Amino acid sequence: MAERPGECMWKRHILEQLKLRDRVQRQSFEEIIHQYHRLLEKSDLQTVLSERYQAEKYDVQRGHELSTGAESSRSDALQQEMSQMRIKHQEELTELHKKRGELAQSVIELNNQIQQKDKEIQSNEAKLYQQQIANLEGDCRELRSYLQDLERANQTLKDEYDALQITFSALEEKLRKTTEDNQELVSRWMAEKAQEANRLNAENEKDSRRRQAKLQKELADAAKEPLPIDQSVDLIFVLQTSVVFLSRRRSTNSFSTSPETSEAHPGVSAEVRVPSTALHVFEAHDGEVNAVRFSPGSRLLATGGMDRRVKLWEVIAGRCEPKGALTGSNAGITSIDFDSAGSYLLAASNDFASRIWTVDDYRLRHTLTGHSGKVLSARFLLDNARIVSGSYDRTLKLWDLRSKVCMKTVFAGSSCNDIVCTEQCVMSGHFDKKVRFWDIRAESIVRELELLGRITSLDLNHDRTELLTCSRDDLIKIIDLRTNTVRQTFSAQGFKCGADWTRVTFSPDSSYVAGGSADGALYIWNILTGKVDRTLDRNHHSAINSVSWSPSGAYVASVEKGSKAILWSDM
């Protein structure tokens, strides 16, 4: 067992004290013992001399008895000398005995001193032991107290853990019940929304029937009146137009579009006119207007705002006349798109869903839910049977409109702000400054292109070979999709991208680029020169959110962070 540091210290101290005492006391004792040994040697020598002198005495006495004559005088002298020597030796012996006694007394005294020192050492050792024992007992008491504190703390933590475990179990049960209640509420909400959609559809159907009945009545009344030949021709043309209109409305239950239907709409105008005048400034929504889009035939203008509505406007003689509203969204509209025939309108909204309406009867056809964040953009694919939606939840979803289900979900890694599509490729602009190119068939990223700012807008030119981007670094760029490189960059002094959803657009002939600034100015760039062709800055009073150029090239529409929309042209 390892000794503690305190025990080693006092043992070393005792050992050093013993060695010091041995060194101090040993010197005096060595001198006494040395003198004592000398006295013993002298005593032994005296005894030997005494015995020898005694023998000589006997020899002298016998000689004296033998020679009583002439030697008597010499014998007396020798006897006298012997007597003196004897006295002297007796004195020396007495002195030695005296010294022996003194030395013995010194030895006794020194032994007493040694015993006294031993007692003192034992007393000091006992005191030292007692002090060390007291210190160790104090340490032991402190350790016991610390152990008790730890046990109490451990018990407190155990009690808290048990309480937390009970709370966790209760919260888990509450969460389970809340989840069940939430699922039930969602189911009820979806059922109520379906009922509301059916009610709205029924109302729209009633309105449509009333309009049809009114039109038929007017046609019947007009047919009863006699008309000149030129008016009869006009009436026949109106009747033919009405028949075509009614037949188109009966065929709107299919999402697939035939080539004949696509070709029925006007194409791109031979000449695009650069806007210079605000033809019509009007209040589009109750609140912020986020999106604007012309229909493929340039006949209709759709706007979407934070009032949860998509409004349809008919462009007549340079004015936007209200035609109807598409309802059913539970939050603000973020983007708008028409199918290639202009029969269906797709809108993304902040309630995590995308919705599709038929344009002619304003009827809500589908509600596509599945995202866990705001849907910031949604687009029809070229086949009009599928759509792609991009969300704040960093995913893109591909939807099949025939089966009304989500076919694929792709995790993009960043919030998706805008989307455009070609036949087999989806291009998405993201918050992390990247444009991603997705292969629809492989569900994988074909390539990425990183810009210097967050991407806010994407648009394709008419032959789908160039991609227009707008980003928060206040730069508009054209990317050549054949080489995947930036071909041209546009900027202007005073132009500033006002939001993460600011939209810019190509002109129909891809000769110009139009974009709105945070100061309410509309900028038109000439792609051929790369410079600003025109700046229109006296009509909007807040940041422009979105711009759309009509397919005919005659009009440009812009909407702002306020509630206004403006129709522009060169008239």
C-alpha positions as CSV (number, residue, x, y, z in Angstrom):
1,M,0.0,0.0,0.0
2,A,1.4,3.4,-0.9
3,E,2.2,5.7,2.0
4,R,0.7,9.2,2.1
5,P,3.0,12.2,1.8
6,G,2.4,13.2,5.5
7,E,3.5,9.9,6.9
8,C,6.8,10.0,4.9
9,M,7.6,13.5,6.2
10,W,7.3,12.7,9.9
11,K,9.3,9.5,9.5
12,R,12.1,11.3,7.8
13,H,12.0,14.0,10.5
14,I,12.3,11.4,13.3
15,L,15.1,9.7,11.5
16,E,17.0,12.9,11.1
17,Q,16.5,13.8,14.8
18,L,17.8,10.4,15.9
19,K,20.9,10.8,13.7
20,L,21.5,14.3,15.1
21,R,21.2,13.1,18.7
22,D,23.6,10.2,18.0
23,R,26.1,12.6,16.5
24,V,25.9,15.1,19.5
25,Q,26.0,12.5,22.3
26,R,28.4,10.1,20.8
27,Q,31.4,12.5,20.9
28,S,31.2,13.0,24.7
29,F,30.7,9.4,25.3
30,E,33.6,8.4,23.1
31,E,36.0,10.6,25.2
32,I,34.7,9.1,28.5
33,I,34.9,5.6,27.2
34,H,38.4,6.3,25.9
35,Q,39.5,7.6,29.3
36,Y,37.8,4.7,31.0
37,H,39.7,2.3,28.9
38,R,43.0,4.1,29.7
39,L,42.2,3.8,33.5
40,L,41.5,0.1,33.1
41,E,44.8,-0.4,31.3
42,K,46.7,1.6,34.1
43,S,44.8,-0.4,36.7
44,D,45.8,-3.7,35.1
45,L,49.4,-2.4,34.8
46,Q,49.4,-1.4,38.5
47,T,48.1,-4.8,39.4
48,V,50.9,-6.5,37.4
49,L,53.5,-4.3,38.9
50,S,52.2,-4.9,42.4
51,E,52.3,-8.6,41.9
52,R,55.8,-8.4,40.6
53,Y,56.9,-6.1,43.4
54,Q,55.4,-8.5,45.9
55,A,57.3,-11.4,44.4
56,E,60.5,-9.3,44.5
57,K,59.7,-8.5,48.2
58,Y,59.5,-12.2,49.0
59,D,62.7,-12.8,47.1
60,V,64.4,-9.9,49.0
61,Q,63.2,-11.3,52.3
62,R,64.6,-14.7,51.6
63,G,67.8,-13.1,50.4
64,H,67.9,-11.1,53.5
65,E,67.4,-14.1,55.7
66,L,70.2,-15.8,53.8
67,S,72.5,-12.9,53.8
68,T,72.2,-11.3,57.2
69,G,75.7,-10.1,57.2
70,A,77.2,-7.7,54.9
71,E,74.2,-7.2,52.9
72,S,72.0,-5.9,55.6
73,S,72.8,-2.2,54.9
74,R,72.0,-2.7,51.2
75,S,68.8,-4.6,52.1
76,D,67.7,-1.7,54.2
77,A,68.3,0.7,51.4
78,L,66.4,-1.5,49.0
79,Q,63.6,-2.0,51.4
80,Q,63.3,1.7,51.9
81,E,63.2,2.2,48.2
82,M,60.6,-0.5,47.8
83,S,58.5,1.1,50.5
84,Q,58.6,4.4,48.7
85,M,57.6,2.8,45.4
86,R,54.9,1.0,47.2
87,I,53.5,4.2,48.7
88,K,53.8,5.8,45.3
89,H,51.9,3.0,43.7
90,Q,49.3,3.0,46.4
91,E,48.8,6.6,45.7
92,E,48.5,6.1,42.0
93,L,46.1,3.2,42.6
94,T,44.0,5.4,44.9
95,E,44.0,8.1,42.3
96,L,42.9,5.6,39.6
97,H,40.1,4.3,41.8
98,K,39.1,7.9,42.4
99,K,39.0,8.6,38.7
100,R,37.2,5.4,38.1
101,G,34.5,6.4,40.5
102,E,34.2,9.8,38.9
103,L,34.0,8.2,35.5
104,A,31.4,5.8,36.7
105,Q,29.4,8.7,38.1
106,S,29.8,10.5,34.8
107,V,28.5,7.4,33.0
108,I,25.5,7.2,35.4
109,E,24.7,10.8,34.8
110,L,25.1,10.5,31.1
111,N,22.8,7.4,31.2
112,N,20.3,9.5,33.1
113,Q,20.6,12.2,30.5
114,I,20.2,9.7,27.7
115,Q,17.1,8.3,29.4
116,Q,15.8,11.8,29.8
117,K,16.4,12.6,26.1
118,D,14.7,9.3,25.2
119,K,11.7,10.3,27.2
120,E,11.7,13.7,25.5
121,I,12.0,12.1,22.1
122,Q,9.2,9.7,23.0
123,S,7.1,12.6,24.2
124,N,7.8,14.6,21.1
125,E,7.0,11.6,18.9
126,A,3.8,11.1,20.8
127,K,2.8,14.7,20.4
128,L,3.8,14.6,16.7
129,Y,1.7,11.4,16.3
130,Q,-1.2,12.9,18.1
131,Q,-1.0,16.0,15.9
132,Q,-0.8,14.0,12.8
133,I,-3.6,11.8,14.0
134,A,-5.7,14.9,14.7
135,N,-4.9,16.3,11.3
136,L,-5.8,13.0,9.6
137,E,-9.0,12.8,11.7
138,G,-9.9,16.3,10.5
139,D,-9.2,15.4,6.9
140,C,-11.3,12.3,7.4
141,R,-14.2,14.3,8.8
142,E,-13.9,16.7,5.9
143,L,-13.9,13.8,3.4
144,R,-16.9,12.3,5.2
145,S,-18.7,15.7,5.0
146,Y,-17.7,16.0,1.3
147,L,-19.0,12.5,0.7
148,Q,-22.2,13.3,2.4
149,D,-22.6,16.4,0.3
150,L,-21.9,14.3,-2.8
151,E,-24.5,11.8,-1.7
152,R,-27.1,14.5,-1.1
153,A,-26.3,16.1,-4.5
154,N,-26.5,12.7,-6.2
155,Q,-29.8,12.1,-4.5
156,T,-31.0,15.5,-5.6
157,L,-29.9,14.8,-9.2
158,K,-31.6,11.4,-9.0
159,D,-34.8,13.0,-7.8
160,E,-34.6,15.7,-10.5
161,Y,-33.9,13.0,-13.1
162,D,-36.9,11.0,-11.9
163,A,-39.0,14.2,-12.1
164,L,-37.7,15.0,-15.5
165,Q,-38.4,11.4,-16.7
166,I,-41.9,11.7,-15.4
167,T,-42.3,15.1,-17.1
168,F,-40.8,13.7,-20.3
169,S,-43.2,10.8,-20.3
170,A,-46.1,13.2,-19.7
171,L,-44.9,15.5,-22.5
172,E,-44.3,12.6,-24.8
173,E,-47.9,11.5,-24.2
174,K,-49.1,15.0,-24.6
175,L,-47.1,15.3,-27.9
176,R,-48.6,12.0,-29.1
177,K,-52.1,13.3,-28.3
178,T,-51.3,16.7,-29.9
179,T,-50.0,14.9,-33.0
180,E,-53.2,12.9,-33.2
181,D,-55.3,16.0,-32.7
182,N,-53.2,17.8,-35.3
183,Q,-53.7,15.0,-37.8
184,E,-57.4,15.1,-37.1
185,L,-57.5,18.9,-37.4
186,V,-55.5,18.7,-40.7
187,S,-57.9,16.0,-42.0
188,R,-60.9,18.2,-41.0
189,W,-59.2,21.3,-42.4
190,M,-58.5,19.5,-45.7
191,A,-62.1,18.3,-45.8
192,E,-63.4,21.8,-45.1
193,K,-61.1,23.2,-47.8
194,A,-62.3,20.6,-50.2
195,Q,-65.9,21.6,-49.4
196,E,-65.1,25.3,-49.7
197,A,-63.4,24.6,-53.1
198,N,-66.4,22.6,-54.2
199,R,-68.6,25.5,-53.1
200,L,-66.5,28.0,-54.9
201,N,-66.5,25.8,-58.0
202,A,-70.2,25.5,-57.8
203,E,-70.6,29.3,-57.5
204,N,-68.2,29.8,-60.4
205,E,-70.2,27.2,-62.4
206,K,-73.4,29.0,-61.6
207,D,-71.8,32.3,-62.7
208,S,-70.6,30.7,-65.9
209,R,-74.0,29.3,-66.6
210,R,-75.6,32.7,-66.0
211,R,-73.2,34.3,-68.3
212,Q,-73.9,31.6,-70.9
213,A,-77.6,32.0,-70.5
214,K,-77.3,35.8,-70.8
215,L,-75.2,35.5,-73.9
216,Q,-77.6,33.0,-75.5
217,K,-80.5,35.3,-74.7
218,E,-78.7,38.3,-76.2
219,L,-77.8,36.2,-79.3
220,A,-81.5,35.0,-79.6
221,D,-82.8,38.6,-79.2
222,A,-80.3,39.8,-81.8
223,A,-81.3,37.1,-84.2
224,K,-84.9,38.2,-84.1
225,E,-84.0,41.7,-85.3
226,P,-83.5,42.3,-89.0
227,L,-80.0,43.6,-89.7
228,P,-78.1,45.0,-92.7
229,I,-75.7,42.7,-94.5
230,D,-72.5,44.0,-92.9
231,Q,-74.0,43.7,-89.4
232,S,-75.1,40.2,-90.3
233,V,-71.6,39.3,-91.1
234,D,-70.4,40.7,-87.8
235,L,-73.1,38.7,-86.0
236,I,-72.1,35.5,-87.7
237,F,-68.5,36.1,-86.6
238,V,-69.6,36.7,-83.0
239,L,-71.6,33.5,-83.1
240,Q,-68.7,31.5,-84.4
241,T,-66.4,33.0,-81.7
242,S,-69.0,32.1,-79.0
243,V,-69.2,28.5,-80.3
244,V,-65.4,28.2,-80.2
245,F,-65.3,29.7,-76.7
246,L,-68.0,27.3,-75.4
247,S,-66.3,24.3,-77.0
248,R,-63.0,25.2,-75.4
249,R,-64.6,25.5,-71.9
250,R,-66.0,22.0,-72.2
251,S,-62.6,20.6,-73.0
252,T,-60.7,22.0,-70.0
253,N,-60.8,18.8,-68.0
254,S,-57.5,17.5,-69.4
255,F,-54.1,18.9,-68.6
256,S,-52.4,17.6,-71.8
257,T,-52.2,20.2,-74.7
258,S,-52.4,19.3,-78.3
259,P,-50.3,21.1,-80.9
260,E,-53.4,22.6,-82.5
261,T,-54.4,24.2,-79.1
262,S,-50.9,25.7,-78.7
263,E,-50.9,27.2,-82.1
264,A,-54.3,28.8,-81.6
265,H,-52.6,31.6,-79.5
266,P,-50.8,34.5,-81.1
267,G,-47.0,34.1,-81.4
268,V,-44.2,36.5,-80.7
269,S,-44.6,39.9,-82.2
270,A,-42.3,40.7,-85.1
271,E,-41.2,43.9,-83.2
272,V,-40.8,44.4,-79.5
273,R,-41.5,47.9,-78.3
274,V,-39.5,49.3,-75.5
275,P,-41.9,50.8,-72.9
276,S,-41.7,54.5,-72.2
277,T,-45.1,55.4,-70.8
278,A,-47.2,54.2,-67.9
279,L,-50.5,53.5,-69.7
280,H,-52.4,52.4,-66.6
281,V,-51.6,52.7,-62.9
282,F,-54.1,50.8,-60.8
283,E,-54.6,49.2,-57.3
284,A,-54.1,45.6,-57.9
285,H,-54.4,44.1,-54.4
286,D,-55.1,44.9,-50.7
287,G,-51.4,44.9,-49.7
288,E,-48.1,43.9,-51.2
289,V,-48.1,42.5,-54.8
290,N,-45.5,39.7,-55.2
291,A,-46.1,38.3,-58.7
292,V,-47.2,39.3,-62.2
293,R,-47.5,37.2,-65.4
294,F,-49.0,37.6,-68.9
295,S,-50.8,34.7,-70.4
296,P,-49.3,33.1,-73.5
297,G,-51.7,35.0,-75.7
298,S,-51.1,38.4,-74.0
299,R,-54.8,38.7,-73.5
300,L,-54.8,38.3,-69.8
301,L,-52.6,39.6,-67.0
302,A,-52.4,37.8,-63.6
303,T,-51.2,39.3,-60.4
304,G,-50.8,37.6,-57.0
305,G,-50.5,39.4,-53.6
306,M,-50.4,39.0,-49.9
307,D,-54.2,39.2,-49.8
308,R,-54.2,35.5,-50.7
309,R,-55.8,36.1,-54.2
310,V,-54.8,35.8,-57.8
311,K,-56.5,38.4,-59.8
312,L,-57.0,38.3,-63.6
313,W,-57.0,41.4,-65.7
314,E,-58.0,41.8,-69.3
315,V,-55.8,44.1,-71.3
316,I,-58.1,46.3,-73.4
317,A,-56.9,49.4,-75.3
318,G,-54.0,50.0,-72.9
319,R,-55.9,49.4,-69.7
320,C,-56.2,46.5,-67.3
321,E,-59.9,45.7,-66.7
322,P,-60.7,43.4,-63.8
323,K,-62.0,40.0,-65.0
324,G,-62.1,37.8,-62.0
325,A,-60.3,36.5,-58.9
326,L,-59.0,33.1,-58.1
327,T,-59.5,32.2,-54.4
328,G,-58.6,29.3,-52.2
329,S,-55.1,30.1,-51.0
330,N,-54.6,30.5,-47.2
331,A,-51.6,32.8,-47.4
332,G,-49.9,35.2,-49.7
333,I,-49.1,34.3,-53.3
334,T,-45.4,34.1,-54.2
335,S,-45.3,33.2,-57.9
336,I,-47.6,32.7,-60.9
337,D,-47.2,30.6,-64.1
338,F,-49.5,29.8,-67.0
339,D,-49.5,26.5,-69.0
340,S,-48.4,26.8,-72.6
341,A,-52.1,27.1,-73.8
342,G,-53.1,29.7,-71.2
343,S,-55.9,27.5,-69.9
344,Y,-54.5,26.8,-66.5
345,L,-52.9,29.0,-63.9
346,L,-50.4,27.7,-61.3
347,A,-49.7,29.7,-58.1
348,A,-47.3,29.1,-55.2
349,S,-48.1,30.4,-51.8
350,N,-46.8,30.9,-48.3
351,D,-49.1,28.2,-46.9
352,F,-46.7,25.4,-48.0
353,A,-48.9,24.6,-51.0
354,S,-49.3,25.1,-54.8
355,R,-52.7,25.4,-56.5
356,I,-54.0,25.1,-60.0
357,W,-57.1,26.9,-61.4
358,T,-58.8,26.8,-64.8
359,V,-58.6,30.3,-66.2
360,D,-62.0,30.4,-68.0
361,D,-64.2,29.4,-65.1
362,Y,-61.9,30.4,-62.2
363,R,-62.3,27.0,-60.7
364,L,-59.8,25.5,-58.3
365,R,-58.7,22.2,-59.7
366,H,-55.9,21.0,-57.5
367,T,-54.1,21.8,-54.2
368,L,-50.7,20.2,-54.0
369,T,-49.4,20.0,-50.4
370,G,-46.2,18.3,-49.1
371,H,-43.6,21.0,-48.5
372,S,-42.7,21.9,-44.9
373,G,-41.9,25.5,-45.8
374,K,-43.2,28.4,-47.9
375,V,-43.4,27.5,-51.6
376,L,-41.5,30.3,-53.3
377,S,-41.8,29.2,-56.9
378,A,-43.7,26.7,-59.1
379,R,-43.6,26.1,-62.8
380,F,-45.3,23.9,-65.5
381,L,-43.0,21.6,-67.4
382,L,-43.3,21.7,-71.1
383,D,-45.6,18.8,-71.3
384,N,-48.1,20.6,-69.1
385,A,-48.8,17.4,-67.2
386,R,-46.1,17.9,-64.6
387,I,-45.0,20.8,-62.4
388,V,-42.0,21.5,-60.3
389,S,-42.1,23.4,-57.0
390,G,-39.3,24.9,-54.9
391,S,-39.6,25.7,-51.3
392,Y,-38.0,27.4,-48.3
393,D,-37.6,23.9,-46.9
394,R,-34.6,23.4,-49.3
395,T,-36.4,20.8,-51.4
396,L,-37.7,20.6,-55.0
397,K,-40.8,18.4,-55.7
398,L,-41.9,17.0,-59.0
399,W,-45.7,16.6,-59.3
400,D,-47.8,14.5,-61.7
401,L,-51.0,16.3,-62.4
402,R,-52.7,13.2,-63.8
403,S,-52.3,11.1,-60.6
404,K,-52.2,14.2,-58.4
405,V,-49.2,12.9,-56.4
406,C,-45.6,13.9,-55.8
407,M,-43.4,11.8,-58.0
408,K,-40.0,12.9,-56.7
409,T,-38.5,15.0,-53.9
410,V,-34.9,16.3,-54.2
411,F,-33.0,17.9,-51.4
412,A,-31.2,21.0,-52.7
413,G,-29.4,22.0,-49.6
414,S,-30.6,25.6,-49.7
415,S,-33.8,27.6,-49.9
416,C,-35.1,27.7,-53.5
417,N,-36.1,31.2,-54.7
418,D,-37.0,30.6,-58.4
419,I,-37.3,27.8,-61.0
420,V,-37.3,27.5,-64.8
421,C,-37.6,24.4,-66.9
422,T,-36.6,22.9,-70.2
423,E,-37.6,19.5,-71.6
424,Q,-35.5,17.4,-69.2
425,C,-33.7,19.9,-67.0
426,V,-34.8,22.0,-64.1
427,M,-32.8,25.1,-63.2
428,S,-33.2,26.4,-59.7
429,G,-31.8,29.6,-58.0
430,H,-30.9,29.4,-54.3
431,F,-30.2,31.4,-51.2
432,D,-26.6,30.0,-51.1
433,K,-25.8,32.0,-54.3
434,K,-25.8,28.9,-56.5
435,V,-27.7,28.0,-59.7
436,R,-28.3,24.2,-59.8
437,F,-29.1,22.2,-62.9
438,W,-31.2,19.1,-62.3
439,D,-31.8,16.1,-64.5
440,I,-35.4,15.2,-64.1
441,R,-34.8,11.6,-65.1
442,A,-31.9,11.0,-62.7
443,E,-33.0,13.1,-59.8
444,S,-29.4,14.4,-59.5
445,I,-27.5,17.6,-59.9
446,V,-26.0,17.8,-63.4
447,R,-23.9,20.9,-62.5
448,E,-23.7,24.0,-60.3
449,L,-22.8,27.5,-60.9
450,E,-22.0,29.9,-58.0
451,L,-22.6,33.6,-58.4
452,L,-21.7,36.5,-56.0
453,G,-25.1,37.0,-54.4
454,R,-28.3,35.2,-53.4
455,I,-30.3,34.3,-56.5
456,T,-33.7,36.0,-56.7
457,S,-34.9,35.3,-60.2
458,L,-34.4,33.1,-63.2
459,D,-35.8,33.4,-66.8
460,L,-35.1,31.7,-70.2
461,N,-35.0,33.3,-73.6
462,H,-37.4,32.2,-76.3
463,D,-35.2,29.4,-77.7
464,R,-34.1,28.2,-74.1
465,T,-30.4,28.5,-74.8
466,E,-29.7,31.4,-72.4
467,L,-30.5,31.8,-68.7
468,L,-31.2,35.2,-67.1
469,T,-30.3,35.6,-63.4
470,C,-30.8,38.3,-60.9
471,S,-29.0,38.3,-57.5
472,R,-28.7,40.3,-54.3
473,D,-25.3,41.7,-55.4
474,D,-27.3,44.0,-57.7
475,L,-26.1,42.3,-60.9
476,I,-28.2,40.7,-63.7
477,K,-26.3,38.1,-65.7
478,I,-27.0,36.0,-68.9
479,I,-25.6,32.5,-68.7
480,D,-25.0,30.6,-72.0
481,L,-26.5,27.1,-71.3
482,R,-24.4,25.5,-74.0
483,T,-21.0,26.5,-72.4
484,N,-22.3,27.0,-68.8
485,T,-20.5,30.3,-68.6
486,V,-21.6,33.9,-67.9
487,R,-21.9,35.6,-71.2
488,Q,-23.0,39.1,-70.2
489,T,-23.5,41.1,-67.0
490,F,-25.8,44.1,-66.5
491,S,-25.8,46.7,-63.9
492,A,-26.7,50.4,-63.5
493,Q,-26.0,53.2,-61.1
494,G,-29.0,53.3,-58.8
495,F,-30.2,49.8,-59.6
496,K,-30.6,47.7,-56.4
497,C,-32.3,44.4,-56.0
498,G,-35.0,45.0,-53.3
499,A,-35.9,41.5,-52.1
500,D,-35.0,37.8,-52.3
501,W,-37.9,37.3,-54.7
502,T,-37.3,40.3,-57.1
503,R,-38.1,39.0,-60.6
504,V,-36.5,40.1,-63.9
505,T,-37.5,39.1,-67.5
506,F,-36.3,38.7,-71.1
507,S,-38.2,40.5,-73.8
508,P,-40.0,38.0,-76.2
509,D,-37.3,38.4,-78.8
510,S,-34.4,38.2,-76.3
511,S,-33.2,41.7,-77.3
512,Y,-33.9,43.4,-74.0
513,V,-33.9,42.7,-70.2
514,A,-36.3,44.4,-67.8
515,G,-35.9,44.6,-64.1
516,G,-37.3,46.6,-61.2
517,S,-35.2,48.4,-58.5
518,A,-35.6,48.9,-54.8
519,D,-36.2,52.6,-55.4
520,G,-39.2,51.9,-57.6
521,A,-37.5,52.6,-61.0
522,L,-37.9,50.2,-64.0
523,Y,-34.7,49.6,-65.9
524,I,-34.6,48.3,-69.5
525,W,-31.2,47.1,-70.8
526,N,-30.3,46.5,-74.4
527,I,-28.6,43.1,-74.7
528,L,-26.8,44.1,-77.9
529,T,-25.1,47.1,-76.4
530,G,-25.1,45.9,-72.8
531,K,-26.2,49.4,-71.6
532,V,-29.3,50.8,-70.0
533,D,-31.7,51.7,-72.8
534,R,-34.3,53.3,-70.6
535,T,-35.1,54.1,-67.0
536,L,-38.7,54.7,-65.9
537,D,-38.7,56.0,-62.3
538,R,-41.7,58.3,-61.6
539,N,-44.6,56.0,-61.0
540,H,-43.8,53.4,-58.4
541,H,-43.4,54.6,-54.9
542,S,-41.9,51.4,-53.4
543,A,-39.6,48.6,-54.5
544,I,-40.6,46.7,-57.6
545,N,-41.1,43.0,-56.9
546,S,-41.8,41.5,-60.3
547,V,-41.8,42.4,-64.0
548,S,-43.4,40.6,-66.9
549,W,-43.1,41.3,-70.7
550,S,-46.2,40.3,-72.8
551,P,-45.5,37.6,-75.4
552,S,-46.7,40.0,-78.1
553,G,-44.0,42.5,-77.1
554,A,-46.4,45.3,-76.8
555,Y,-46.7,45.7,-73.0
556,V,-44.6,45.4,-69.8
557,A,-46.3,44.9,-66.4
558,S,-44.7,45.7,-63.1
559,V,-45.9,45.3,-59.5
560,E,-44.5,46.8,-56.3
561,K,-44.1,46.2,-52.6
562,G,-47.1,48.5,-52.1
563,S,-50.5,47.6,-53.7
564,K,-50.0,49.1,-57.2
565,A,-49.4,47.6,-60.6
566,I,-48.5,49.4,-63.8
567,L,-49.0,48.6,-67.4
568,W,-46.3,50.1,-69.6
569,S,-45.9,50.6,-73.4
570,D,-44.3,53.0,-75.9
571,M,-47.6,54.6,-76.8
